[in-house]
């Protein structure tokens, strides 16, 4: 494809993007947009009207004693009225722009983050390129729609202004009108080139600015503050942040420098045209061919035309970046969300969940994470999953939650492939505690209630599951009880700016566990290291509670502490993406395989003659 064809394609894409921004504004605020458009057209003709009245006023006053005082007064009052009305219109327009801007921002953010919520699974969220596009799209929700619509309004207003003022200049110095239009057109073309440079640079620097933002946020992140100070890593992170900033700034300045050289040349060209025109008009006035009012009209018209072109140039300066940002927003909205085809509802689990010859990897060119896994979790039964780090346990959990789909094989819910089921309805049948659980900057009640949005404000249910997780007494003792904000970085807006409180790691884990227990009508309970941060006594009591709570439900328990899995009906050992062993605890210990090796390895750390002696005494 030739460079010319590429340029045409980019231009058409830019026009479509600007058109989409305009359509968004008109949908979000149709009445205000129509009013604003009318005022824009009116303000475009103010300069020519005022200049024309001023010309005739000066011509009348130049007559001296022969001047018509009534006509002069009328012309003066008219010119002043035009100027005053223009100021009032400007004030109204500023309000309209503000009102439209907020409505458009609300509409854009609603659609943007509505789309983010609509995206199924974790494919996009674990993709760095997607986060770059999301950053640009979020920037678009803040400024781009407003900037693009403002660009169109400025173009419209400037077109009216240049057209009316050029008509005025034509009556005084026709050749100068053409020269001014030519100079202005060259300036606009140059600015379009600068805008394209800026847009290309923005796309190039997306990841650089993401890294800069990452380092700057890391330096003030309360979660990282301890280690940064302990390891003395502050200067290292600061240097990396500044390096990213330096890289971006050097490229930004390079583009700015090229643009400045271009713009200075064009400014000098425009100044030369203005000087020549002024010389011709003044000479005509001296020779008696033109009146004093003609000189004033020419000078004011030239200034107005230059101001109009400068206004467009200023808008075009950021237009390329706005088109790029809003284009990313439109691309994100075009991503496939929920499946269009009707999906089956998810019935209560009667038989069980089965992984049948399951193969999975995160990238088509990446390594296999699961390699032909076969595993059955019976309804009402419990399965323990064992494996070293990186064996594929957390990936298996993601598949059960349908955050990803298998590349080969099947994941069956009572014999039905889960790809035929509504993923959101499927997740309503699950209760999951993730190993990397979230600590939300919400109140204690909200942190737990989030586990069942339908009962988000059900205080009785929240307290019931907090008791199951042994957190009720702790939360009741907080300054505002369950209404206490659990945050070290935010303050309570409704509580007069009261600061939040922080919990220990083990307490947060119990809150996460309580959150996963909010749903009562679930068929599969998945617990990924639910007690890794608890002390031995709490861990024992929690597991006893979970056994009672999980009775009658399919349960998958993942833990590195193999002692917590002994009571599972079946224990599966996952190694290098494959189930290499499965059976009861006794069967696996008798087999002497990987499970027995890991169990004995852990148990050896607890061997002590005094423990055995005490057990004998207790038995006697």
C-alpha positions as CSV (number, residue, x, y, z in Angstrom):
1,X,0.0,0.0,0.0
2,X,1.4,3.4,-1.0
3,X,2.0,6.2,1.5
4,X,-0.8,8.2,-0.2
5,X,-3.3,5.3,0.3
6,X,-2.2,5.0,3.9
7,X,-2.7,8.7,4.5
8,X,-6.2,8.6,2.9
9,X,-7.1,5.6,5.1
10,X,-5.9,7.5,8.2
11,X,-7.8,10.5,7.2
12,X,-11.0,8.6,6.7
13,X,-10.5,6.9,10.1
14,X,-10.0,10.2,11.7
15,X,-13.3,11.5,10.2
16,X,-15.2,8.5,11.4
17,X,-13.7,9.0,14.9
18,X,-14.7,12.7,14.9
19,X,-18.1,11.8,13.6
20,X,-18.6,9.2,16.5
21,X,-17.6,11.9,19.0
22,X,-20.1,14.3,17.6
23,X,-22.8,11.6,17.6
24,X,-22.0,10.8,21.2
25,X,-22.4,14.5,22.2
26,X,-25.8,14.8,20.4
27,X,-27.1,11.6,22.0
28,X,-25.9,12.7,25.5
29,X,-27.2,16.3,25.3
30,X,-29.3,16.9,22.2
31,X,-31.0,20.2,23.3
32,X,-27.8,21.7,24.8
33,X,-25.9,20.7,21.7
34,X,-28.4,22.4,19.3
35,X,-28.3,25.5,21.4
36,X,-24.6,25.6,21.5
37,X,-24.4,25.0,17.7
38,X,-26.7,28.0,17.1
39,X,-24.6,30.3,19.3
40,X,-21.4,29.1,17.6
41,X,-22.7,30.2,14.2
42,X,-23.9,33.5,15.6
43,X,-20.5,34.3,17.3
44,X,-18.8,33.5,14.0
45,X,-20.4,36.5,12.3
46,X,-19.9,39.0,15.2
47,X,-16.5,40.2,14.1
48,X,-17.5,41.0,10.6
49,X,-20.7,42.8,11.8
50,X,-18.9,44.8,14.4
51,X,-16.1,45.7,12.0
52,X,-18.6,46.8,9.3
53,X,-20.5,49.1,11.8
54,X,-17.2,50.5,13.1
55,X,-16.1,51.3,9.5
56,X,-19.2,53.3,8.8
57,X,-19.0,55.0,12.2
58,X,-15.4,56.2,11.4
59,X,-16.3,57.3,7.9
60,X,-19.2,59.3,9.3
61,X,-17.0,60.9,12.0
62,X,-14.4,61.8,9.4
63,X,-16.9,64.2,7.8
64,X,-16.4,66.5,10.8
65,X,-19.1,69.1,11.1
66,X,-21.0,67.6,8.2
67,X,-21.5,64.3,10.0
68,X,-25.0,63.0,10.6
69,X,-25.0,62.8,14.5
70,X,-28.1,60.5,14.6
71,X,-26.5,58.1,12.2
72,X,-23.2,58.2,14.0
73,X,-24.9,57.6,17.4
74,X,-26.9,54.7,15.9
75,X,-23.7,53.1,14.4
76,X,-21.8,53.6,17.7
77,X,-24.6,52.1,19.8
78,X,-24.9,49.2,17.4
79,X,-21.2,48.4,17.5
80,X,-21.3,48.5,21.3
81,X,-24.4,46.4,21.5
82,X,-22.8,43.8,19.2
83,X,-19.7,43.7,21.4
84,X,-21.7,43.4,24.6
85,X,-24.0,40.8,23.2
86,X,-21.0,38.8,22.1
87,X,-19.6,38.8,25.6
88,X,-23.0,37.6,27.0
89,X,-23.1,34.9,24.4
90,X,-19.6,33.8,25.3
91,X,-20.6,33.4,29.0
92,X,-23.7,31.3,28.0
93,X,-21.5,29.2,25.7
94,X,-19.0,28.5,28.5
95,X,-21.8,27.2,30.7
96,X,-23.2,25.1,27.8
97,X,-19.8,23.6,27.1
98,X,-19.4,22.7,30.8
99,X,-22.8,21.1,31.0
100,X,-22.3,19.2,27.7
101,X,-18.8,18.1,28.8
102,X,-20.1,16.5,32.0
103,X,-22.9,14.7,30.2
104,X,-20.6,13.4,27.6
105,X,-18.0,12.3,30.2
106,X,-20.7,10.4,32.1
107,X,-21.9,8.7,28.9
108,X,-18.4,7.7,27.9
109,X,-17.4,6.3,31.3
110,X,-20.7,4.5,31.6
111,X,-20.2,2.8,28.2
112,X,-16.4,2.3,28.7
113,X,-16.5,0.6,32.1
114,X,-19.8,-1.1,31.2
115,X,-17.9,-2.8,28.4
116,X,-15.0,-3.7,30.8
117,X,-17.5,-5.4,33.1
118,X,-19.1,-7.1,30.1
119,X,-15.8,-8.7,29.0
120,X,-15.9,-12.4,29.9
121,X,-13.0,-14.1,31.5
122,X,-9.5,-12.8,32.2
123,X,-8.0,-13.0,28.7
124,X,-7.9,-9.2,28.3
125,X,-7.1,-8.3,31.9
126,X,-3.9,-10.4,31.8
127,X,-2.8,-8.8,28.5
128,X,-0.4,-5.8,28.8
129,X,-1.4,-4.6,25.3
130,X,-5.0,-4.4,26.4
131,X,-4.0,-2.3,29.4
132,X,-2.3,0.1,27.1
133,X,-5.4,0.5,25.0
134,X,-7.5,0.8,28.1
135,X,-5.3,3.6,29.4
136,X,-5.8,5.5,26.1
137,X,-9.5,4.8,26.2
138,X,-9.8,6.0,29.8
139,X,-8.0,9.2,28.8
140,X,-10.6,9.5,26.0
141,X,-13.4,9.5,28.5
142,X,-11.8,12.5,30.3
143,X,-11.0,14.8,27.4
144,X,-11.1,13.4,23.9
145,X,-14.8,13.7,23.1
146,X,-14.9,17.3,24.4
147,X,-11.8,18.2,22.5
148,X,-13.1,16.7,19.2
149,X,-16.5,18.3,19.4
150,X,-14.8,21.6,20.4
151,X,-12.6,21.2,17.3
152,X,-15.6,20.9,15.1
153,X,-17.3,23.9,16.7
154,X,-14.1,25.9,16.3
155,X,-13.9,24.9,12.7
156,X,-17.5,25.9,12.2
157,X,-17.2,29.2,14.0
158,X,-13.9,30.0,12.2
159,X,-15.4,29.1,8.8
160,X,-18.2,31.6,9.4
161,X,-15.8,34.2,10.8
162,X,-13.2,33.8,8.0
163,X,-16.0,33.8,5.3
164,X,-17.6,37.0,6.6
165,X,-14.3,38.8,7.2
166,X,-12.9,37.7,3.8
167,X,-16.0,39.2,2.2
168,X,-15.3,42.4,4.1
169,X,-11.6,42.5,3.0
170,X,-12.6,41.8,-0.6
171,X,-14.4,45.1,-0.6
172,X,-11.2,46.9,0.4
173,X,-8.3,44.8,-1.0
174,X,-9.4,41.8,-3.0
175,X,-5.9,40.5,-3.6
176,X,-5.1,40.6,0.2
177,X,-8.1,38.5,1.0
178,X,-6.8,35.7,-1.3
179,X,-3.3,35.9,0.2
180,X,-4.6,35.8,3.8
181,X,-6.7,32.7,3.0
182,X,-3.7,31.1,1.3
183,X,-1.4,31.7,4.2
184,X,-4.0,30.5,6.6
185,X,-4.6,27.3,4.6
186,X,-0.8,26.6,4.6
187,X,-0.8,27.0,8.3
188,X,-3.7,24.6,8.8
189,X,-2.0,22.0,6.6
190,X,1.2,22.3,8.6
191,X,-0.7,21.9,11.9
192,X,-2.3,18.7,10.6
193,X,1.2,17.4,10.0
194,X,2.2,18.3,13.6
195,X,-1.0,16.6,14.9
196,X,-0.1,13.4,13.1
197,X,3.4,13.5,14.6
198,X,1.9,13.9,18.0
199,X,-0.6,11.1,17.5
200,X,2.1,8.7,16.3
201,X,4.3,9.7,19.3
202,X,1.4,9.1,21.7
203,X,0.9,5.6,20.4
204,X,4.7,4.9,20.6
205,X,5.0,6.1,24.2
206,X,1.9,4.4,25.7
207,X,4.0,1.6,27.4
208,X,6.6,4.1,28.5
209,X,4.0,6.3,30.3
210,X,2.5,3.1,31.8
211,X,5.9,2.2,33.3
212,X,6.3,5.7,34.6
213,X,2.9,5.6,36.2
214,X,3.7,2.2,37.6
215,X,6.9,3.4,39.3
216,X,5.3,6.6,40.6
217,X,2.3,4.7,42.1
218,X,4.6,2.1,43.5
219,X,6.6,4.8,45.4
220,X,3.5,5.9,47.2
221,X,1.8,2.5,47.5
222,X,1.2,1.7,51.2
223,X,1.5,-2.0,50.5
224,X,5.0,-1.6,49.0
225,X,6.2,1.1,51.5
226,X,7.6,-1.5,54.0
227,X,9.8,-3.4,51.5
228,X,10.9,-0.3,49.7
229,X,12.3,1.1,52.9
230,X,13.6,-2.2,54.2
231,X,15.5,-2.9,51.0
232,X,16.4,0.7,50.4
233,X,14.9,0.4,46.9
234,X,13.4,3.9,46.8
235,X,16.3,5.5,44.8
236,X,16.3,2.5,42.3
237,X,12.6,3.0,41.6
238,X,12.9,6.7,41.4
239,X,15.7,6.4,38.9
240,X,13.6,4.1,36.8
241,X,10.6,6.4,36.9
242,X,12.8,9.4,35.9
243,X,14.4,7.3,33.1
244,X,11.0,6.6,31.7
245,X,10.1,10.3,32.0
246,X,13.3,11.3,30.4
247,X,12.8,8.9,27.5
248,X,9.3,10.3,26.9
249,X,10.3,13.9,27.3
250,X,13.2,13.7,24.9
251,X,10.9,12.3,22.2
252,X,8.2,14.8,23.0
253,X,10.7,17.7,22.8
254,X,12.0,16.5,19.5
255,X,8.5,16.6,18.0
256,X,7.8,20.0,19.7
257,X,11.1,21.3,18.2
258,X,10.3,20.3,14.7
259,X,6.8,21.7,15.1
260,X,8.1,25.0,16.5
261,X,10.4,25.5,13.5
262,X,7.5,24.8,11.2
263,X,5.2,27.2,13.0
264,X,7.7,30.0,13.2
265,X,8.2,29.9,9.5
266,X,4.4,30.1,8.9
267,X,4.0,32.9,11.4
268,X,6.7,34.9,9.6
269,X,4.9,34.2,6.3
270,X,1.6,35.4,7.7
271,X,3.2,38.5,9.2
272,X,4.8,39.3,5.7
273,X,1.4,39.0,4.1
274,X,-0.2,41.3,6.7
275,X,2.6,43.9,6.3
276,X,2.2,44.0,2.5
277,X,-1.6,44.3,2.8
278,X,-1.4,47.1,5.4
279,X,1.1,49.0,3.2
280,X,-1.3,48.8,0.2
281,X,-4.4,49.8,2.2
282,X,-2.7,52.7,4.0
283,X,-1.2,53.9,0.7
284,X,-4.7,53.8,-0.9
285,X,-6.1,55.9,2.0
286,X,-3.3,58.5,1.6
287,X,-4.0,58.7,-2.1
288,X,-7.7,59.3,-1.3
289,X,-8.9,56.0,-2.9
290,X,-9.9,54.5,0.5
291,X,-11.5,56.1,3.5
292,X,-10.3,56.0,7.1
293,X,-13.0,53.4,7.9
294,X,-11.6,51.1,5.2
295,X,-8.2,51.1,6.9
296,X,-9.8,50.3,10.2
297,X,-12.0,47.6,8.7
298,X,-9.0,46.0,6.9
299,X,-6.9,45.9,10.0
300,X,-9.7,44.5,12.2
301,X,-10.6,42.0,9.6
302,X,-7.0,40.8,9.2
303,X,-6.7,40.4,13.0
304,X,-10.0,38.5,13.0
305,X,-9.0,36.2,10.2
306,X,-5.6,35.5,11.9
307,X,-7.4,34.9,15.3
308,X,-9.8,32.4,13.6
309,X,-6.9,30.5,12.0
310,X,-5.0,30.5,15.2
311,X,-8.0,29.2,17.1
312,X,-8.2,26.3,14.6
313,X,-4.5,25.7,14.8
314,X,-4.6,25.5,18.6
315,X,-7.4,23.0,18.4
316,X,-5.6,20.9,15.8
317,X,-2.5,20.8,18.1
318,X,-4.2,18.2,20.3
319,X,-6.5,16.8,17.7
320,X,-4.2,14.0,16.7
321,X,-3.9,12.7,20.2
322,X,-7.6,13.1,20.8
323,X,-8.4,11.1,17.6
324,X,-6.0,8.4,18.8
325,X,-7.4,8.2,22.3
326,X,-11.1,8.2,21.2
327,X,-10.2,5.7,18.5
328,X,-8.9,3.4,21.3
329,X,-12.2,3.9,23.1
330,X,-14.2,2.9,20.0
331,X,-12.0,-0.1,19.5
332,X,-12.5,-1.2,23.0
333,X,-16.3,-0.9,22.7
334,X,-16.1,-3.1,19.6
335,X,-14.5,-6.0,21.5
336,X,-16.7,-9.1,21.8
337,X,-18.5,-9.2,25.1
338,X,-21.1,-11.7,26.1
339,X,-21.9,-14.3,23.6
340,X,-24.6,-13.4,21.1
341,X,-26.1,-16.9,20.8
342,X,-28.5,-18.0,23.6
343,X,-26.8,-20.1,26.2
344,X,-28.3,-22.8,28.4
345,X,-29.2,-22.0,32.0
346,X,-27.1,-23.7,34.7
347,X,-29.1,-26.3,36.7
348,X,-28.2,-27.4,40.2
349,X,-25.3,-29.9,40.2
350,X,-26.5,-33.5,40.4
351,X,-23.6,-35.6,39.3
352,X,-20.5,-33.6,39.3
353,X,-17.9,-31.5,37.5
354,X,-15.5,-33.2,35.2
355,X,-12.3,-32.2,33.5
356,X,-11.9,-34.7,30.6
357,X,-8.5,-34.7,28.7
358,X,-8.2,-31.0,29.5
359,X,-5.4,-29.0,27.7
360,X,-4.8,-25.4,28.4
361,X,-2.3,-22.6,27.8
362,X,-2.5,-18.9,28.1
363,X,-1.1,-18.1,24.7
364,X,-1.2,-19.9,21.4
365,X,2.6,-19.9,21.2
366,X,3.1,-20.4,25.0
367,X,3.8,-23.6,27.0
368,X,1.0,-25.9,28.0
369,X,-0.1,-25.3,31.6
370,X,-2.5,-28.3,31.7
371,X,-1.7,-31.4,29.6
372,X,-4.6,-33.9,29.4
373,X,-5.9,-33.5,32.9
374,X,-8.7,-35.9,33.9
375,X,-10.4,-35.1,37.2
376,X,-13.9,-35.6,38.6
377,X,-15.4,-33.6,41.5
378,X,-18.6,-35.4,42.6
379,X,-21.6,-33.6,43.7
380,X,-21.6,-33.6,47.5
381,X,-18.1,-34.9,47.6
382,X,-14.7,-33.4,48.3
383,X,-11.5,-33.4,46.3
384,X,-8.1,-32.2,47.5
385,X,-5.6,-30.9,45.0
386,X,-1.9,-31.1,45.7
387,X,1.0,-29.8,43.7
388,X,4.2,-27.7,43.9
389,X,4.2,-24.1,42.8
390,X,3.6,-23.8,39.0
391,X,2.0,-27.2,38.7
392,X,-1.2,-25.6,37.3
393,X,-3.5,-25.5,40.3
394,X,-4.5,-21.8,40.1
395,X,-5.0,-22.2,36.3
396,X,-7.4,-25.1,37.0
397,X,-9.4,-22.8,39.3
398,X,-9.6,-20.2,36.6
399,X,-11.0,-22.8,34.2
400,X,-13.6,-24.0,36.7
401,X,-14.7,-20.3,37.0
402,X,-14.8,-20.0,33.2
403,X,-12.3,-17.1,33.2
404,X,-10.7,-19.1,30.4
405,X,-11.8,-21.9,28.1
406,X,-9.9,-25.1,27.3
407,X,-8.0,-25.3,24.1
408,X,-8.5,-29.0,23.9
409,X,-10.7,-31.4,25.9
410,X,-13.8,-30.6,27.9
411,X,-15.0,-29.2,31.2
412,X,-18.3,-30.7,32.0
413,X,-21.1,-29.7,34.4
414,X,-23.3,-32.7,34.8
415,X,-22.1,-33.9,31.4
416,X,-22.8,-30.6,29.6
417,X,-19.8,-28.7,28.2
418,X,-19.6,-25.4,30.1
419,X,-19.1,-23.5,26.9
420,X,-22.8,-24.2,26.2
421,X,-23.7,-22.6,29.6
422,X,-24.1,-19.0,30.5
423,X,-20.8,-18.2,32.3
424,X,-22.4,-15.6,34.6
425,X,-25.1,-18.1,35.7
426,X,-22.4,-20.7,36.2
427,X,-20.5,-18.4,38.5
428,X,-23.6,-17.9,40.6
429,X,-23.4,-21.7,41.4
430,X,-19.8,-21.3,42.7
431,X,-18.3,-20.0,45.9
432,X,-14.5,-19.4,45.6
433,X,-11.8,-18.2,48.0
434,X,-8.8,-17.2,45.8
435,X,-5.2,-17.5,47.0
436,X,-4.6,-13.9,45.8
437,X,-7.8,-12.6,47.3
438,X,-8.7,-8.9,47.2
439,X,-8.6,-6.5,50.2
440,X,-11.1,-3.8,49.1
441,X,-11.0,-0.3,50.5
442,X,-14.7,-0.7,51.6
443,X,-16.3,-1.0,54.9
444,X,-16.1,-4.3,56.7
445,X,-19.7,-5.1,55.9
446,X,-19.2,-4.2,52.2
447,X,-16.0,-6.3,52.0
448,X,-18.0,-9.3,53.0
449,X,-21.4,-8.5,51.4
450,X,-19.7,-8.2,48.0
451,X,-19.7,-12.0,47.8
452,X,-23.4,-11.9,47.1
453,X,-24.4,-8.6,45.4
454,X,-28.1,-9.6,45.7
455,X,-27.7,-9.5,49.5
456,X,-25.0,-6.8,49.6
457,X,-26.8,-5.0,52.5
458,X,-28.1,-8.0,54.3
459,X,-26.5,-7.3,57.7
460,X,-27.8,-10.6,59.2
461,X,-26.2,-12.7,56.5
462,X,-23.0,-10.7,56.6
463,X,-22.7,-11.3,60.4
464,X,-23.6,-15.0,60.0
465,X,-20.7,-15.7,57.5
466,X,-18.3,-13.5,59.6
467,X,-19.0,-15.8,62.5
468,X,-18.3,-18.8,60.4
469,X,-14.9,-17.2,59.5
470,X,-14.4,-16.3,63.2
471,X,-14.3,-12.6,62.4
472,X,-17.5,-11.3,64.0
473,X,-15.9,-10.4,67.4
474,X,-13.0,-8.6,65.6
475,X,-15.2,-6.6,63.3
476,X,-17.7,-5.7,66.1
477,X,-14.8,-4.2,68.1
478,X,-13.8,-1.8,65.3
479,X,-14.5,1.9,65.9
480,X,-17.7,1.8,63.8
481,X,-18.2,-1.9,63.9
482,X,-19.1,-3.4,60.5
483,X,-19.4,0.1,59.2
484,X,-15.7,0.8,59.7
485,X,-13.7,1.6,56.5
486,X,-11.0,-1.0,56.0
487,X,-8.4,1.2,54.3
488,X,-5.0,2.8,55.0
489,X,-5.2,5.2,52.1
490,X,-8.8,6.5,51.9
491,X,-11.0,8.3,54.4
492,X,-14.8,7.9,55.0
493,X,-16.6,10.5,52.9
494,X,-19.8,10.1,54.8
495,X,-18.1,10.0,58.2
496,X,-16.6,13.5,58.0
497,X,-13.3,12.3,56.6
498,X,-12.6,9.7,59.3
499,X,-9.6,7.6,58.5
500,X,-10.0,3.9,58.0
501,X,-8.3,1.0,59.9
502,X,-6.1,-1.8,58.7
503,X,-6.3,-5.5,59.4
504,X,-3.6,-8.1,59.7
505,X,-2.9,-10.6,56.9
506,X,-4.7,-13.4,58.7
507,X,-7.7,-11.2,59.4
508,X,-8.0,-10.1,55.8
509,X,-7.9,-13.8,54.8
510,X,-10.8,-14.5,57.1
511,X,-12.7,-11.6,55.6
512,X,-12.1,-13.0,52.2
513,X,-13.3,-16.4,53.4
514,X,-16.4,-14.9,54.8
515,X,-17.0,-13.2,51.5
516,X,-16.9,-16.5,49.6
517,X,-19.4,-18.0,52.0
518,X,-22.1,-15.3,51.4
519,X,-23.9,-17.3,48.7
520,X,-26.0,-20.0,50.1
521,X,-27.4,-21.6,46.9
522,X,-24.1,-22.9,45.5
523,X,-23.1,-26.3,44.2
524,X,-19.3,-26.1,44.1
525,X,-17.1,-24.6,46.8
526,X,-13.5,-23.9,45.7
527,X,-11.0,-23.0,48.5
528,X,-7.5,-22.1,47.2
529,X,-5.2,-21.9,50.3
530,X,-8.0,-20.6,52.5
531,X,-6.0,-20.8,55.7
532,X,-2.4,-20.1,54.7
533,X,-2.3,-17.0,56.8
534,X,-3.9,-18.4,59.9
535,X,-2.4,-19.8,63.1
536,X,-2.6,-23.5,63.7
537,X,-5.6,-23.3,66.1
538,X,-7.6,-21.1,63.8
539,X,-6.7,-23.2,60.8
540,X,-8.0,-26.3,62.5
541,X,-11.3,-24.6,63.6
542,X,-11.8,-23.0,60.1
543,X,-11.4,-26.4,58.4
544,X,-13.9,-28.0,60.7
545,X,-16.4,-25.2,60.0
546,X,-15.8,-25.5,56.2
547,X,-16.5,-29.2,56.4
548,X,-19.8,-28.6,58.0
549,X,-20.7,-25.7,55.7
550,X,-19.7,-27.6,52.6
551,X,-21.7,-30.7,53.5
552,X,-23.9,-31.6,50.5
553,X,-21.8,-29.5,48.1
554,X,-19.0,-30.4,45.7
555,X,-15.8,-29.1,47.2
556,X,-12.3,-28.6,45.8
557,X,-9.7,-27.8,48.4
558,X,-6.2,-26.7,47.4
559,X,-3.5,-26.4,50.0
560,X,0.2,-26.8,50.4
561,X,-0.4,-28.0,54.0
562,X,-1.2,-31.6,53.2
563,X,-2.5,-32.4,56.6
564,X,-5.6,-30.2,55.8
565,X,-6.5,-32.5,52.9
566,X,-6.5,-35.9,54.7
567,X,-10.3,-35.9,55.2
568,X,-11.0,-35.3,51.5
569,X,-12.8,-38.1,49.7
570,X,-10.2,-38.0,46.9
571,X,-6.8,-36.4,46.6
572,X,-5.3,-35.6,43.2
573,X,-1.7,-34.8,42.7
574,X,-0.9,-32.3,39.9
575,X,2.6,-32.2,38.5
576,X,3.8,-30.4,35.4
577,X,0.2,-29.9,34.2
578,X,-0.8,-33.6,34.7
579,X,-2.6,-35.6,37.3
580,X,0.0,-38.1,38.2
581,X,-1.8,-39.7,41.2
582,X,-5.2,-39.7,42.8
583,X,-6.8,-41.6,45.6
584,X,-7.5,-41.4,49.3
585,X,-4.8,-40.3,51.8
586,X,-4.2,-43.9,52.9
587,X,-4.1,-45.2,49.3
588,X,-1.6,-42.5,48.2
589,X,0.6,-43.1,51.3
590,X,0.6,-46.8,50.6
591,X,1.5,-46.2,46.9
592,X,4.7,-44.3,48.0
593,X,4.5,-41.8,45.2
594,X,4.7,-38.0,44.9
595,X,2.0,-37.4,47.5
596,X,3.7,-39.7,50.0
597,X,7.0,-38.0,49.4
598,X,5.6,-34.5,50.0
599,X,3.6,-35.6,53.0
600,X,6.6,-37.2,54.7
601,X,8.7,-34.2,53.8
602,X,6.3,-31.9,55.6
603,X,5.7,-34.3,58.5
604,X,9.4,-34.7,59.1
605,X,9.5,-31.1,60.2
606,X,7.1,-31.9,63.1
607,X,8.8,-35.1,64.3
608,X,9.8,-34.8,68.0
609,X,10.2,-37.6,70.6
610,X,8.3,-35.5,73.1
611,X,5.3,-35.4,70.8
612,X,5.2,-39.1,70.5
613,X,5.7,-39.6,74.3
614,X,2.8,-37.1,75.0
615,X,0.5,-38.9,72.6
616,X,1.3,-42.2,74.4
617,X,0.5,-40.7,77.7
618,X,-2.8,-39.2,76.5
619,X,-3.8,-42.6,75.1
620,X,-3.1,-44.3,78.4
